[in-house]
């Protein structure tokens, strides 16, 4: 199980590595060797899409439904891995032959996220099946916990970069409303049923949910704009985390401040 978790971390990082390299290329240009940023980004993405075609290994995205997997050898996913705003960039800068794949991946991820977010609470599971339903396994990753917090922030950034998807704006608005009305230290199943567990990353949860205001502010849900502003204020009043678990929380904290300040942008 530990080996699978390490593989998942490496796997999730690949799309971030590729995006970081494209941003570096756009900001500073390509150099030689390790500084040939865009070439290295295209190489990573080529491997993500085409691994396994020679009979060895598995691709990181399912080639039929264009959805990212939890790890390459599984056939289920993690909602927080879905970054359609990145895929739109990949559709412009990846190998030309793969650009249609990334355009469809962006559209497929947005459709998937609509199904993964509960229609009443806006919560999504940590792990899910391709149809958006919670994926139940031995580690209880079927509820709204840790990984799942990132999804609202990802939806917010996609809205900032690429425009409104009404169903996803509504999902973020429902999520924000739920947690303004319920105990934020408690863990919940996606339908809002409390689980006998305590939130492990409270600062990261607040940060990502506040970043989700970038989408929630466009929702027609009751009090959506007022609630979105309340979440931004809540983040502003939340200190950066200290202690042994600060790594995950404070990365989400930094990403949220960048996005909400309009400084998380495509170069």
TALINGI-V961865 format. One record per backbone hydrogen bond with DSSP energy under -1.0 kcal/mol. CO is the residue of the C=O (numbers start at 0). NH is the residue of the N-H. E is the energy in kcal/mol with one decimal. If there is no record, write none. Layout:
co = (CO:CO)
nh = (NH:NH)
e = (E:E)
This chain:
co = (0:1:2:3:4:5:6:7:8:12:13:14:15:16:17:18:19:20:21:22:23:24:31:32:34:34:35:36:37:38:39:40:41:42:43:44:45:46:47:49:51:59:61:66:70:75:76:77:78:82:82:83:85:86:88:88:89:94:97:98:99:100:101:102:103:104:105:106:107:108:109:110:111:112:117:122:126:127:128:132:136:140:142:142:144:145:146:147:149:150:151:152:153:154:155:156:157:158:164:164:165:166:167:168:169:170:171:172:173:174:184:186:187:188:192:194:196:200:201:202:203:204:205:206:207:209:210:211:211:212:214:215:220:222:223:224:225:226:227:228:229:230:231:232:234:242:244:245:246:247:248:249:250:251:252:253:254:255:256:257:257:258:262)
nh = (4:5:6:7:8:9:10:11:12:16:17:18:19:20:21:22:23:24:25:26:27:28:34:35:30:36:39:40:41:42:43:44:45:46:47:48:49:50:59:52:54:68:65:61:73:69:127:80:81:85:86:87:89:90:91:92:93:97:101:102:103:104:105:106:107:108:109:110:111:112:113:114:115:116:121:117:134:76:131:128:139:126:125:144:147:148:149:150:153:154:155:156:157:158:159:160:161:162:167:168:169:170:171:172:173:174:175:176:177:178:198:194:143:191:188:196:186:204:205:206:207:208:209:210:211:212:213:214:215:216:217:218:223:226:227:228:229:230:231:232:233:234:235:236:237:245:248:249:250:251:252:253:254:255:256:257:258:259:260:262:263:261:264)
e = (-2.1:-2.3:-2.1:-2.1:-2.0:-2.1:-2.6:-2.8:-1.5:-2.9:-2.5:-2.0:-2.8:-2.2:-2.1:-2.5:-2.4:-2.4:-2.5:-2.2:-2.9:-1.7:-2.1:-1.8:-2.8:-2.0:-1.8:-2.2:-2.5:-2.0:-2.1:-2.3:-2.4:-2.0:-2.3:-1.9:-2.6:-2.0:-2.8:-2.0:-1.7:-2.5:-2.0:-2.8:-2.3:-2.4:-2.7:-2.3:-1.4:-1.2:-1.8:-1.7:-2.5:-2.3:-1.3:-1.6:-2.8:-1.7:-1.7:-2.0:-2.1:-2.3:-2.1:-1.7:-3.1:-2.5:-1.8:-2.1:-2.6:-2.7:-1.5:-1.1:-1.9:-1.6:-1.8:-3.1:-2.0:-3.0:-2.2:-3.1:-1.4:-2.5:-1.6:-1.0:-2.2:-1.4:-1.6:-1.2:-2.3:-2.5:-2.2:-2.4:-2.4:-2.1:-2.0:-2.5:-3.0:-1.8:-1.1:-2.2:-2.4:-1.7:-2.1:-2.0:-2.5:-2.2:-2.6:-2.3:-2.7:-2.1:-2.3:-3.4:-2.4:-2.4:-3.2:-2.9:-1.7:-2.3:-2.0:-2.6:-2.6:-2.1:-2.3:-2.4:-1.5:-1.9:-1.9:-1.6:-2.6:-2.3:-2.1:-1.9:-1.8:-2.7:-2.5:-2.2:-2.0:-2.1:-1.7:-2.3:-2.2:-2.3:-2.4:-1.9:-1.7:-1.4:-1.1:-2.8:-1.5:-1.8:-2.1:-2.3:-2.7:-2.3:-2.1:-2.4:-2.6:-2.9:-1.7:-2.7:-1.0:-1.5:-1.2)
